Amino acid sequence: MRIYLCMRPDCPHCELRADYVSDFRTIVSFGIYHRTSDSKDVKRFRCLTCKKTFSTATKDPCYRQKKRQKNLKIFELHGSGVTQRRSARLLRITRKTVARRLKFLGLLCQEKLVVDNADLNVTCLQFDDLETFENSKCQPVSVTLAVEEKTRRILGFRVAQMSAKGRLTRKSIKNTDTAETSAGKTGAIFFASLQPIVAHDAVIKSDSNPYYVRDVKEYFPAAQHLRTLGLRGATTGQGELKKAAYDPLFSLNHTCAMFRANVSRWSEKPGRPRKKKERLQDHLAIYAVYHNLHLRN
């Protein structure tokens, strides 16, 4: 009996598992090739059952990417308040490449945020809604955010279209009923995603929004819901950080202020390119992972 020390991956085509113990080898080595994107030699294999070849990079998320060595830098720049145009200039790549990586990294970070928080048992959390707009202020967007109180760890967020308010209601180009329905469904998905990681007797803190009472009772019936009145902002145009000496929602408000400071797409300055809520979801996912890894302490 011979034992093969070379670890061979399973066949991704016929899903055949490699045999390491018996004399009959199901997957054999098939040379190497040089990957020019990151200047690495990748080992190839061949399945003796389906007669197809593959490599260790076949099922990699970065498969066939030509600029994979730039992914980490793009991730760090998108989590540090740098715009797409400036990122392309600093990394010496095209803006189209940066835009494609935003969608790619956004999907990966949304999955990573769920996986990293899967083992948590949160006993105290804070949540609230933030508002921005999509193309103009006639298309407002709501972002529901939840953080752990002591660690300021981002537990989850959801982006939803909402109806315009005040004088902009008539000018809104979106259907009000559709916007309200979208926001309601997104809120239900948001609270349902937090149920596995929140303790049944947890303490949940929010502001005095009357709609929060119904949602918390529906998804966290045994939790203690503490509501606080809204406080005056510390600086004009900076509503997250409060003027009071003690802010009961400091962890949440501080994280919201960091959202606005470090997510360039959130900026409402004139002249910035128009933003879509799908890309805002991707950008916020990138920042949420970057925040949990590097910015909490």
C-alpha positions as CSV (number, residue, x, y, z in Angstrom):
1,M,0.0,0.0,0.0
2,R,1.3,3.4,-1.0
3,I,0.2,6.7,0.6
4,Y,0.5,9.8,-1.7
5,L,1.8,12.8,0.2
6,C,0.8,15.2,-2.6
7,M,-2.5,16.7,-1.7
8,R,-4.7,16.6,-4.8
9,P,-7.9,18.5,-4.9
10,D,-11.3,17.0,-5.8
11,C,-12.4,17.1,-9.4
12,P,-14.7,20.2,-9.9
13,H,-16.2,18.7,-13.1
14,C,-17.5,15.3,-12.0
15,E,-17.1,16.0,-8.2
16,L,-14.9,12.9,-7.8
17,R,-12.9,12.8,-4.6
18,A,-9.2,12.2,-4.8
19,D,-8.0,8.8,-3.6
20,Y,-4.9,9.0,-1.4
21,V,-4.6,5.5,0.1
22,S,-5.3,2.8,-2.6
23,D,-3.0,2.0,-5.5
24,F,-5.6,3.3,-8.0
25,R,-5.1,7.0,-8.4
26,T,-8.2,8.9,-9.5
27,I,-6.5,12.3,-10.0
28,V,-3.0,12.7,-11.3
29,S,-0.7,15.7,-11.8
30,F,-0.8,17.4,-15.2
31,G,2.0,19.9,-15.1
32,I,2.0,23.6,-14.1
33,Y,1.4,26.9,-15.8
34,H,2.6,30.4,-15.0
35,R,-0.2,32.9,-14.1
36,T,0.9,36.3,-15.3
37,S,-1.7,38.3,-13.2
38,D,0.2,37.7,-9.9
39,S,3.4,35.9,-11.3
40,K,2.7,32.6,-9.6
41,D,3.1,29.0,-10.8
42,V,-0.2,27.1,-10.5
43,K,-0.3,23.3,-10.5
44,R,-2.6,21.5,-12.8
45,F,-4.4,18.1,-12.4
46,R,-6.2,15.5,-14.6
47,C,-9.2,13.4,-13.6
48,L,-8.9,9.8,-14.9
49,T,-12.7,9.3,-14.8
50,C,-14.0,12.3,-16.8
51,K,-10.7,12.9,-18.6
52,K,-10.9,16.6,-17.9
53,T,-8.1,18.9,-16.6
54,F,-8.3,21.5,-13.9
55,S,-6.0,23.5,-11.5
56,T,-6.0,24.7,-8.0
57,A,-7.5,28.0,-9.2
58,T,-10.4,26.6,-11.1
59,K,-13.0,27.2,-8.4
60,D,-11.3,30.3,-7.1
61,P,-13.5,33.4,-7.0
62,C,-10.8,35.4,-8.8
63,Y,-10.7,32.9,-11.7
64,R,-9.6,34.5,-14.9
65,Q,-9.1,37.9,-13.4
66,K,-6.2,39.7,-15.0
67,K,-5.7,42.2,-12.1
68,R,-6.2,40.1,-9.1
69,Q,-3.2,41.5,-7.4
70,K,-5.1,44.8,-7.1
71,N,-8.1,43.4,-5.2
72,L,-6.6,43.9,-1.8
73,K,-5.6,47.5,-2.5
74,I,-9.1,48.3,-4.0
75,F,-10.7,46.8,-0.9
76,E,-8.6,49.0,1.4
77,L,-9.2,52.1,-0.6
78,H,-12.9,51.6,-0.8
79,G,-13.0,51.2,3.0
80,S,-11.0,54.4,3.5
81,G,-13.1,57.0,1.8
82,V,-11.2,57.0,-1.6
83,T,-13.3,57.5,-4.7
84,Q,-13.3,55.2,-7.7
85,R,-11.6,57.8,-9.9
86,R,-8.8,58.4,-7.4
87,S,-8.4,54.6,-6.8
88,A,-7.9,54.1,-10.5
89,R,-5.3,56.9,-10.6
90,L,-3.4,55.6,-7.6
91,L,-3.4,52.0,-8.8
92,R,-2.7,52.9,-12.4
93,I,-5.7,51.0,-13.8
94,T,-8.9,52.0,-15.6
95,R,-12.0,53.2,-13.9
96,K,-13.9,50.3,-15.5
97,T,-11.7,47.8,-13.7
98,V,-12.4,49.5,-10.3
99,A,-16.1,49.6,-11.0
100,R,-16.1,45.8,-11.8
101,R,-14.1,45.1,-8.7
102,L,-16.7,47.0,-6.6
103,K,-19.4,44.5,-7.7
104,F,-17.1,41.5,-7.2
105,L,-15.8,42.6,-3.8
106,G,-19.2,43.6,-2.7
107,L,-20.6,40.1,-3.2
108,L,-17.7,38.5,-1.4
109,C,-17.9,40.9,1.5
110,Q,-21.6,40.4,2.0
111,E,-21.0,36.6,2.3
112,K,-18.0,37.2,4.6
113,L,-20.0,39.5,6.9
114,V,-22.6,36.7,7.4
115,V,-19.9,34.0,7.9
116,D,-17.9,36.1,10.4
117,N,-21.0,37.0,12.5
118,A,-22.5,33.5,12.4
119,D,-21.0,32.4,15.8
120,L,-22.0,35.5,17.7
121,N,-24.4,35.6,20.6
122,V,-25.1,39.3,20.9
123,T,-26.7,40.4,24.2
124,C,-26.9,44.1,23.5
125,L,-27.3,45.8,20.2
126,Q,-28.3,49.2,18.7
127,F,-29.9,49.9,15.4
128,D,-31.3,52.8,13.4
129,D,-32.0,54.1,9.9
130,L,-29.8,56.4,7.9
131,E,-31.0,58.3,4.9
132,T,-29.4,59.2,1.6
133,F,-30.6,59.4,-2.0
134,E,-30.0,57.5,-5.2
135,N,-30.0,59.9,-8.2
136,S,-31.6,63.0,-6.5
137,K,-33.4,63.9,-3.3
138,C,-36.6,62.9,-5.1
139,Q,-35.4,59.2,-4.7
140,P,-34.4,58.8,-1.0
141,V,-32.8,55.6,0.2
142,S,-32.9,54.2,3.7
143,V,-30.1,52.2,5.2
144,T,-30.9,50.2,8.3
145,L,-27.8,49.5,10.4
146,A,-27.2,47.3,13.5
147,V,-24.1,47.3,15.7
148,E,-23.0,45.6,18.9
149,E,-22.9,48.1,21.7
150,K,-19.6,47.3,23.4
151,T,-17.4,46.4,20.4
152,R,-19.1,48.6,17.7
153,R,-19.1,45.5,15.5
154,I,-21.3,45.9,12.5
155,L,-23.9,43.0,12.6
156,G,-25.8,43.8,9.4
157,F,-27.4,46.4,7.2
158,R,-30.0,46.7,4.5
159,V,-30.5,49.3,1.7
160,A,-34.1,50.0,0.6
161,Q,-35.9,52.6,-1.5
162,M,-38.2,54.9,0.5
163,S,-40.8,57.4,-0.4
164,A,-40.0,61.1,-0.7
165,K,-41.1,63.5,2.1
166,G,-42.6,67.0,2.2
167,R,-42.6,69.1,-0.9
168,L,-40.6,66.5,-2.8
169,T,-43.5,64.1,-2.7
170,R,-45.1,65.4,-5.8
171,K,-41.8,65.8,-7.7
172,S,-40.7,62.2,-6.9
173,I,-40.3,60.1,-10.0
174,K,-40.7,56.9,-8.0
175,N,-44.1,55.3,-7.1
176,T,-44.7,56.0,-3.4
177,D,-46.5,52.7,-2.8
178,T,-43.7,50.7,-4.4
179,A,-41.1,52.5,-2.3
180,E,-43.0,51.9,0.9
181,T,-43.5,48.2,0.1
182,S,-39.8,47.8,-0.7
183,A,-38.8,49.4,2.6
184,G,-41.2,47.1,4.5
185,K,-39.9,43.9,2.9
186,T,-36.3,45.0,3.4
187,G,-36.9,45.7,7.0
188,A,-38.4,42.2,7.5
189,I,-35.4,40.6,5.8
190,F,-33.1,42.7,8.0
191,F,-34.6,41.7,11.3
192,A,-34.9,38.1,10.2
193,S,-31.2,37.9,9.4
194,L,-30.3,39.1,12.9
195,Q,-32.4,36.5,14.7
196,P,-29.7,33.7,14.6
197,I,-27.0,35.9,16.2
198,V,-29.0,37.8,18.8
199,A,-29.8,36.2,22.2
200,H,-33.5,35.7,22.9
201,D,-33.3,38.0,26.1
202,A,-31.0,40.6,24.5
203,V,-31.2,44.3,25.2
204,I,-32.1,46.2,22.0
205,K,-31.7,50.0,21.9
206,S,-33.1,52.4,19.3
207,D,-34.5,55.9,19.0
208,S,-38.2,56.8,19.5
209,N,-39.4,55.8,16.0
210,P,-42.8,54.2,16.6
211,Y,-42.4,51.7,13.8
212,Y,-39.5,50.0,15.6
213,V,-41.7,48.7,18.4
214,R,-43.7,46.5,16.1
215,D,-40.7,45.1,14.3
216,V,-38.8,44.3,17.6
217,K,-41.9,42.6,19.1
218,E,-42.4,40.5,16.1
219,Y,-38.8,39.2,15.7
220,F,-37.5,39.5,19.2
221,P,-40.5,38.9,21.5
222,A,-38.4,38.2,24.7
223,A,-36.0,41.0,24.2
224,Q,-35.9,44.2,26.2
225,H,-36.4,47.2,23.9
226,L,-35.1,50.5,25.2
227,R,-36.1,53.7,23.3
228,T,-34.4,57.1,23.6
229,L,-35.4,60.5,22.4
230,G,-33.3,62.0,19.6
231,L,-30.6,64.5,20.6
232,R,-29.3,67.6,18.9
233,G,-26.3,67.1,16.6
234,A,-22.9,68.3,17.8
235,T,-22.1,70.2,14.5
236,T,-24.3,71.6,11.8
237,G,-24.7,68.9,9.1
238,Q,-23.3,66.2,11.3
239,G,-26.4,64.7,12.9
240,E,-24.8,61.4,14.0
241,L,-22.5,62.7,16.8
242,K,-24.7,64.3,19.5
243,K,-24.2,67.4,21.5
244,A,-25.2,65.9,24.8
245,A,-22.5,64.9,27.3
246,Y,-23.8,61.3,27.4
247,D,-25.2,59.7,24.3
248,P,-27.0,56.3,25.1
249,L,-26.6,55.4,21.4
250,F,-23.0,56.4,21.1
251,S,-21.8,53.2,19.5
252,L,-24.4,53.4,16.8
253,N,-24.0,57.1,16.1
254,H,-20.2,56.9,16.1
255,T,-20.4,54.0,13.5
256,C,-22.9,56.0,11.4
257,A,-20.6,59.0,11.4
258,M,-17.7,56.7,10.2
259,F,-20.0,55.4,7.5
260,R,-20.5,58.9,6.1
261,A,-16.8,59.8,6.5
262,N,-15.3,56.6,5.0
263,V,-17.8,55.7,2.2
264,S,-17.1,58.0,-0.7
265,R,-20.3,57.0,-2.5
266,W,-22.3,58.3,0.5
267,S,-21.2,61.9,-0.2
268,E,-24.0,64.2,-1.2
269,K,-21.7,66.9,-2.6
270,P,-22.7,68.3,-6.0
271,G,-20.8,67.1,-9.0
272,R,-20.3,63.5,-7.6
273,P,-21.4,60.8,-10.1
274,R,-24.9,59.3,-9.6
275,K,-25.2,56.3,-7.4
276,K,-27.4,53.2,-7.5
277,K,-28.7,51.5,-4.4
278,E,-27.3,48.2,-5.6
279,R,-23.7,49.6,-5.8
280,L,-24.3,51.4,-2.5
281,Q,-25.1,48.0,-1.0
282,D,-21.8,46.6,-2.4
283,H,-19.8,49.6,-1.1
284,L,-21.3,49.4,2.4
285,A,-20.5,45.7,2.5
286,I,-16.9,46.4,1.7
287,Y,-16.7,49.0,4.4
288,A,-18.5,46.9,7.0
289,V,-15.9,44.1,6.6
290,Y,-13.1,46.6,6.6
291,H,-14.6,48.3,9.7
292,N,-14.9,45.0,11.6
293,L,-11.3,44.0,10.7
294,H,-9.4,47.2,11.2
295,L,-11.4,50.2,12.5
296,R,-13.2,49.0,15.7
297,N,-10.3,49.6,18.1
